[in-house]
Amino acid sequence: MDIRELDRHALATMAAVTARIGPDQLRLPTPCADWTLHGLLRHQVSENLGFAAAAGGVTGDLRAWDQGTLGEDPHQAFLDSAAAMTSAFTEDVLDRPLRIREFGFFPGRVALGMHVLDCVVHGWDVAQAIGVAYDPDADLVQHSLKVAALIPAGAPSDDRPRTAFAPVVEISVGSSGLERLLGLVGRRQAWRA
């Protein structure tokens, strides 16, 4: 599958969850310990806009990754940022090196793979926060597993002052693809415990 199509699918899957958020739920905790639901959504909107900026040639300004706002309609803010993301990744961007946050330069198609992972994981985070079912398609999970397996694990260090996700969580043998993915990015199924 074309990576741009896979990314659109990941955005649509997350949008289906964000559409279910009620205005009284934005202060709920999420599996991302540092973020309420409002903060997590704002992060994902910022990420969408940051990836779009990177595709447009922004390379050194980390503020481009923190421009998201939710306004009066968080779901619409997500949709608008998703549209910006989708339109920025034209075919000519796929092989061009893009600066992704402080993590370095990656070919556009690799950057899109990272974005797919972000959407799949944060879609689960949102669903957990609001207590709704979340069942991303197998193609999204399998792609995200491949990307997550390449992310350095463990705590931040002098060489890596910031990690993309929490440290790996051990998952039992026979776990589903989604459970394995969540373990690779430091998520626990029973995160509220």
N, C-alpha and C positions, 0 to 999 in steps of 0.2 A: 504494500500500500504506500502511496505517496505520503511522505512525512507531513506535508502541509495538510492533507486530508485527515491524517491521524490527529494532528493538533486541533483541527476544527472539531473533530469528534470529541476530543478531550474537553475542549471549551464548552461544547454543547452539553456534555455529560455533567460538568460542574454547574452550568447554568440551570439545568433542571433541578439541581439541589438548591441553588441560591434563590430560585423562584419561590421556594417554600418557606423562606425565612419571614417570620412575622416581626413587626417593628418593636415588639416587646422582648425580642430574643437577642438583640444585638449586644447585650451585656453578659450573655452566657459565657461560661468558660469553654475552652476548646482543648483538644489533645495537645495543642501547642501551648505549653505551660505559660509562656510569656504573653499570650494573646487572648483577649476576649474574642467573641465572634466578630465584633466590629473591627478590631485590630487585624484579625486574620483576613477578613474580606478586603480591608484597605491594603494589606500587604499584597494580596493576589491581584487587585486592580493595579497597584504600583508595579508589580512584576510584569503584568501584561503590557503596561505602558513602557516599562524599561526595555523589555525585549523589542518592542516596536521601535523605540529610540535607537537601540543598538543596530537594528536592521536598517535604520535610516542614516547610520554613520556616526552616531554619538559614541565616542570611545573613552573619554577620560573623565566625564562628569558623573560621579556617583549619585548626584541629586536627581538624575534622570530616573533612578530606580526608586524614588521616594516621592513621586508626584501624585499618587492616587488619592482621590477623595470620594466619599460615598454620597455626599449630598443628602437629599431627602428620600432618594430611592436607591438603596444599595444594589438591588438586582439590576436596575437600569445602568448604574455605574459599572457593574461587572460586564453587562452586555456591550456597553460603549467601548470599554477597554479591550474586550475580546475582538470587537470589530476593528479597532486600531491595530491590534496585534495581527489579525488575519490579513488585513490589507497591506501591512508593511512587508510581509514575507513573500515577495514575488520570487519567481524562479531564479532570477539572477542573484538573489541573496543567499541561496542554499549553499554555495561553495565558497562564498566570501568569508574571511575571518571576521568575527564579531566579538566585541569586548562584552563579556557577561559579568556584570557587577565587578566585584574585586577578585573573581575567580580566574580571570584571564581571557585569552582569545580562543575561540572555538569556531570551526566551520558552521555556517548557518544551519545546515541540516542537523548537526550535533546539538546546537543551541535549541533547535525546535524539539529535539528529543528530551532535553532537559526540561523544557516547558511542559511537554506532555506529562512527564513525571510530576512536576509541580501541581498541575491541574488534577491529576488522579489522586494524589495524596491529600491535597487540600480540599478536594471534593469530599473525601472520606471524613476529614476533620469537621467540615461544616455539617455533614449528615449526622455525625456523632453528637455534635453540640446541640442540634435541634431534635434529635431522636427520630430520624427517618431512615428508612432502608437505603442502602447504597450498594449497587451491584454493577460496577463498570464492566463493559464488554471485555472479553478475554484478550482481544488484540491490544487494548490499552494497557491491561495488566502485564501482559507478556513483554511489551515494549518497555514499560516502566521498570520491570524487573531487570532487564538488560542494562538500562541506564543506571539504576540504583546500585547494581553490583560493581559499577566502576567508580562510585563515589567513595573517597577515603573515609574510613570509619574511625571512630574514637573521638576523644575530646580534643578541643583546640590545643595547639602547641605553638612554640616559637615560629616554626615553619608555616603553620596554618593557624593564624589567629582567629579564624572563624570557620565553622563547618556549615555545610548546607542543611544538614538535618541532625537530629539527636543521635547519640551513639546507638549502635545496633542492639536490638532486643532479640534474645534467643527464642526461636520458634520451634515447636515440636515437629517431629517427623510426621509426614502425611498432611501437613497444613495446606490450605488452598493457596493458589497463586497470590491472591490479594493479601492473605495473612503473611506469606513470605515477604511480599513487598513491604508491608507495614513494618515488619520486623527489621528489614534492612534500613528503613528510615527512622527507626527508633520509636515506633508507635506500639502501644500495648492495647489489645482489644478491650481490656478492662481498665481503661485509663482513668475512670472516675473513682476507682477504689483507693 
